[in-house]
């Protein structure tokens, strides 16, 4: 009887300890980065029908928002979360910051319930706008549906002179997409969970090299390096 009571006490203590252990830090965010890696692999797999390598090589920043969902029809809206990375001049790609994208449904692929969105930023100007608060595509910086194909970059870039190029991927194919009016915003809470730090300034993530890089983020940056060569 006494042994049974002791065993019950030990079992209760173990349950209390296990119950107090938090779930893996940033598990949801880690999965989001994994999904972004899959999108990058898709770009590599179909160079003749993907984002021109010249745009990626010369980009200051890239945002990937996997599985953006439709919350309306035609003139409704869309919402999704993803990651944004930058590459300061002369440096490698930064660690990712999490972002949310909302709105801007007109011109999106009708009938696609879930779509991957890719934004290519030409300079630091737009990134600075995003860091200052909510950033509206088309209003705070010019945006254009991006060209597709290995050799489509240079001429189009000169002709359109857009600050940001936007793409969607649905059913495995990439296409330029109109995203005027969509709001892009830093997700501070997701950053805190991913880097296990209650508050972390996205400027630290992009330009300070002061955070510990999670393993999945290292894989993500290596994939970007492959595309940027």
C-alpha positions, 0 to 999 in steps of 0.5 A: 500500500505504501509503495503504491502511494509512493509510486502515485506521488512520483507519477504525479510529480512527473506529470507536473514536470512534463506539463510545465515544459513548453512546446518546441519554441517557434514550432509554427514559425519553423514550419513556415520557414520550411514551407518557404524553403520548398517555394525556393526549391520550386524556383530552382526546379523550373528556371525557364518558368520561374523568377529570373535569376538576374532579379534574385541576384540583384535584389536587396530583399525577398519576401516569401508568403506560402499558402496565402488563403482567399477570404473573399471572391474576386474583390474580397481579400487574402491573408497569409504569413511568411518570411522576409530576408534582406541582403545588405550590399557586400554581405550575405542574406540576413536571418528571416523576419516574419511578416503578414500580408493582407488584402490586395485581391484584385488581379490575383488568380481567381479560383486558387484557394491557396497561393504562394506569394513572392516579393522581390525588393530592388533596394533598401528603400522599401525595406526601411518603409516596412520596418517603420510600420504597416507598408502598403504595396503600390502606395508606399512603393511602386510594384509590378507583376514580375517577369517570368523566365530565365532571360526575362529580367534585364529588359523588363527591369529597365522598362518598368522601373518598379521598386518591387516585383510580385509573383504568385505560385499556384499549381506549381507554376509561377506568374507575375501578379498585381498586388496593389493595396496589399499591406505588408507588416512585421510580425513581432510576436512570431519573431519573438517565438522563433528567436526565443526572445520576448522582443526583438527588433527586426532591424537587429535581425536584418542588419546587426547579426546579433541573434542566434540563427536557428538551424532551419534559418541557416538552411533557408539562407543556403537555398537563397545563396544557391539561387543568387549565384 
